[in-house]
């Protein structure tokens, strides 16, 4: 198994090299903020962190074959490309013209082949003894879905603006990068400014919260694991698999801004992932088996 995990990391590294090379062909790159060797080492760390998360999803999945490939792609592309880049489209005005579509393309060229390779390398292509039925942990009634999804969307907005202000926005380099001036308003004044200047940002983040919930539903449906394991898998995927890319030096974002966003989004998404996982799951047969085993050993 260790050898297959190592092979999975190498496969992701190769996908990064190939996908970025194709998508960014012909683009004049801005000067890098780190040496090529340092960047390669950081990319290897990123691949390790992401491959570990994907490996858990594949190995503990109740699905196999193309259905599993599709699920891994939806999750991996969703958290590493779609969710961050739709926000880049709103906030990052420093990107060269035409760069944003290339970022979406690069994610596609990395995530699609890697999703297939992950299933093949970890030997989950053929059906196994694990049942292919859907996870019974999900909510069952329309009413339960409604209030839980509503709570998730509102919680995401609260966490987004709270961590954005108290972690990232308090850094002068971040405010300067977004041309927000040097003065730091109070949290409530800042929210009033957002409401006046960009009122659409609140419904936009509500929609992003629902998109995160959709990705979590895919993870819950595919996993055969206890409620705690599913919740931790969602939290790791949201916090680490997504934000590991912020460890890479970015020629269009100063290091101080990049690190501030890394701390902000990793911490907020960790809390959000735990909340989403716990809200959208119920006690399952796997939890009862786990409880029975632990009772025996105690």
C-alpha positions in Angstrom: 0.0 0.0 0.0 2.8 2.4 0.8 4.3 1.9 -2.6 0.9 2.6 -4.3 0.6 5.8 -2.3 4.1 6.9 -3.4 3.1 6.1 -7.0 0.0 8.1 -6.5 2.0 11.1 -5.4 4.3 10.8 -8.4 1.3 10.5 -10.7 -0.1 13.8 -9.3 3.2 15.5 -9.7 3.4 14.4 -13.3 -0.2 15.6 -13.9 0.7 19.0 -12.5 3.8 19.2 -14.8 1.9 18.1 -17.9 -1.3 20.1 -17.2 0.4 23.3 -16.3 2.7 23.0 -19.3 -0.2 22.6 -21.7 -2.5 25.2 -20.2 0.2 27.9 -19.7 1.9 27.3 -23.1 2.6 30.7 -24.7 2.0 32.7 -21.5 4.8 35.0 -20.5 5.2 34.2 -16.8 6.0 36.8 -14.2 9.2 36.4 -12.2 9.0 33.6 -9.7 9.5 34.4 -6.0 11.4 31.2 -5.3 14.1 29.0 -7.0 13.1 26.2 -9.3 14.4 23.6 -6.8 12.4 25.2 -3.9 9.2 25.3 -6.0 9.7 21.7 -7.0 10.0 20.6 -3.4 6.9 22.6 -2.3 5.0 21.1 -5.2 6.0 17.6 -4.0 4.6 18.5 -0.5 1.4 19.8 -2.1 1.1 16.5 -4.1 1.6 14.5 -0.9 -1.1 16.4 1.0 -3.6 16.2 -1.8 -2.8 12.6 -2.7 -3.3 11.4 0.9 -6.8 13.0 1.0 -7.7 11.5 -2.4 -6.3 8.1 -1.4 -8.6 7.9 1.7 -11.7 8.7 -0.5 -10.8 6.0 -3.0 -9.8 3.3 -0.6 -12.9 3.8 1.7 -15.3 4.3 -1.2 -18.3 2.0 -1.6 -18.1 2.7 -5.4 -15.6 1.5 -8.0 -14.8 1.9 -11.7 -16.0 4.9 -13.7 -18.5 5.9 -11.1 -15.7 6.3 -8.6 -13.5 8.1 -11.2 -16.4 10.6 -11.8 -16.9 11.2 -8.0 -13.2 11.8 -7.4 -13.1 14.2 -10.3 -16.1 16.2 -9.0 -14.6 16.5 -5.6 -11.0 17.1 -6.6 -11.8 19.6 -9.4 -14.4 21.2 -7.3 -12.2 22.0 -4.3 -8.9 22.7 -6.2 -10.2 24.5 -9.2 -13.9 25.5 -9.4 -14.4 26.8 -5.9 -11.2 28.9 -5.7 -11.2 30.2 -9.3 -14.8 31.4 -9.2 -13.6 33.7 -6.4 -10.5 34.6 -8.3 -12.8 35.8 -11.1 -14.3 38.2 -8.6 -11.4 39.5 -6.6 -8.1 39.0 -8.5 -7.7 41.9 -10.8 -3.9 41.4 -11.1 -4.1 38.4 -13.4 -3.0 38.8 -17.1 -5.8 38.9 -19.7 -6.9 35.4 -20.5 -5.3 33.8 -17.5 -8.5 32.8 -15.7 -9.8 30.5 -18.4 -6.4 28.9 -18.5 -6.5 28.2 -14.8 -9.8 26.4 -15.2 -8.3 24.4 -18.1 -5.2 23.6 -16.1 -7.3 22.2 -13.3 -9.2 20.1 -15.8 -6.0 18.8 -17.4 -4.6 17.9 -13.9 -7.7 16.6 -12.2 -9.3 14.4 -14.9 -6.3 12.1 -15.6 -5.3 12.0 -11.9 -8.9 10.9 -10.9 -8.6 8.0 -13.3 -5.0 7.2 -12.2 -6.0 7.3 -8.6 -8.7 4.6 -9.1 -6.4 2.4 -11.2 -3.3 2.8 -8.9 -5.3 2.0 -5.8 -6.9 -1.0 -7.4 -10.5 0.1 -7.2 -11.3 -0.2 -10.8 -13.1 -3.5 -10.5 -16.0 -4.0 -8.2 -15.1 -5.2 -4.7 -16.9 -6.7 -1.8 -17.9 -3.2 -0.6 -21.5 -2.6 -1.6 -22.3 0.0 -4.2 -25.5 1.3 -2.5 -25.7 4.9 -1.4 -24.7 6.0 2.0 -27.7 5.9 4.4 -26.2 8.7 6.6 -27.7 11.5 4.5 -30.8 13.4 5.5 -34.0 11.8 4.4 -36.8 14.4 4.4 -37.2 17.6 2.4 -37.6 19.6 5.6 -34.4 18.3 7.1 -32.5 19.1 3.8 -34.0 22.6 3.8 -33.0 23.7 7.3 -29.6 22.0 7.2 -28.6 23.5 3.8 -29.8 26.9 4.9 -27.8 26.7 8.1 -24.7 25.6 6.1 -25.0 28.5 3.7 -25.4 31.0 6.5 -22.6 29.5 8.5 -20.3 29.7 5.4 -21.0 33.4 5.0 -20.3 34.1 8.7 -17.1 32.1 8.7 -16.0 33.6 5.4 -16.3 37.2 6.5 -15.2 36.7 10.1 -12.0 34.9 9.2 -11.5 37.1 6.2 -11.5 40.2 8.5 -9.8 39.0 11.6 -7.1 36.8 9.9 -6.4 38.2 6.4 -7.8 41.7 6.3 -5.9 42.8 9.4 -2.7 42.4 7.4 -1.6 45.7 5.7 -0.1 43.7 2.8 -3.5 42.2 2.1 -5.3 45.5 2.1 -2.7 47.0 -0.1 -2.9 44.1 -2.6 -6.6 44.6 -3.0 -6.2 48.4 -3.1 -8.3 48.9 0.0 -6.1 51.5 1.6 -4.1 51.4 4.8 -6.8 52.2 7.3 -8.4 49.3 9.2 -12.1 49.8 9.8 -14.0 47.9 12.6 -15.6 44.7 11.6 -19.1 46.1 11.5 -18.0 49.1 9.6 -16.3 46.8 7.1 -19.5 44.8 6.7 -21.4 48.0 6.1 -18.9 49.0 3.4 -19.3 45.6 1.8 -23.1 45.9 1.9 -23.0 49.3 0.3 -20.3 48.7 -2.2 -20.8 45.1 -3.2 -24.2 43.9 -2.0 -24.1 41.0 -4.4 -21.2 39.5 -2.4 -23.5 38.1 0.3 -25.7 36.0 -2.0 -22.6 35.0 -4.0 -21.0 33.6 -0.8 -24.3 32.0 0.2 -24.3 30.2 -3.2 -20.7 29.1 -2.6 -21.7 27.7 0.7 -24.3 25.6 -1.1 -21.7 24.5 -3.6 -19.5 23.3 -0.8 -22.4 21.3 0.6 -22.9 19.7 -2.8 -19.3 18.5 -2.8 -19.8 17.2 0.7 -22.8 15.2 -0.4 -20.7 13.5 -3.1 -18.1 12.5 -0.4 -20.8 11.3 2.0 -22.5 9.2 -0.7 -19.3 7.6 -1.8 -17.8 6.7 1.5 -18.3 3.6 3.6 -17.1 4.9 6.9 -18.2 6.0 10.3 -19.8 9.4 10.9 -16.6 10.7 12.5 -14.5 9.4 9.6 -16.8 11.0 7.0 -16.8 14.3 8.8 -13.0 14.3 9.1 -12.6 13.4 5.5 -14.8 16.4 4.5 -12.9 18.7 6.7 -9.5 17.5 5.4 -10.7 17.9 1.8 -12.1 21.4 2.3 -9.2 22.6 4.4 -6.0 20.8 3.2 -6.7 19.4 -0.3 -8.0 22.8 -1.4 -5.6 25.1 0.3 -2.4 23.1 -0.2 -2.0 24.9 -3.5 -1.5 28.2 -1.6 1.8 26.8 -0.3 3.1 27.2 -3.9 4.9 30.5 -4.7 2.6 32.6 -6.8 4.1 35.1 -9.3 0.9 37.2 -9.1 0.4 37.2 -5.4 3.1 38.4 -2.8 4.2 35.8 -0.3 2.7 37.7 2.6 -0.7 37.9 1.0 -0.6 34.2 -0.1 0.4 33.0 3.5 -2.3 35.2 5.0 -4.9 33.7 2.8 -3.6 30.2 3.5 -4.0 30.6 7.2 -7.4 32.3 6.7 -9.0 29.7 4.4 -7.4 26.6 6.0 -8.7 27.5 9.4 -12.1 28.6 8.3 -12.6 25.7 5.9 -11.6 23.2 8.6 -14.3 24.5 10.9 -16.8 24.7 8.1 -16.0 21.1 6.9 -16.5 19.7 10.4 -19.8 21.5 10.6 -21.0 20.4 7.2 -19.9 16.8 7.8 -21.7 16.6 11.1 -24.9 18.3 9.9 -25.3 16.2 6.7 -24.6 12.8 8.3 -26.5 10.6 10.7 -25.4 7.5 12.7 -24.9 4.6 10.2 -24.4 0.9 10.5 -20.6 1.5 10.4 -20.9 3.6 13.6 -22.7 0.7 15.3 -20.0 -1.7 14.3 -17.3 0.6 15.5 -19.2 1.1 18.8 -19.5 -2.7 19.2 -15.8 -3.3 18.6 -14.7 -0.6 21.0 -17.1 -1.9 23.7 -15.6 -5.4 23.4 -12.0 -4.1 23.8 -12.9 -2.0 26.8 
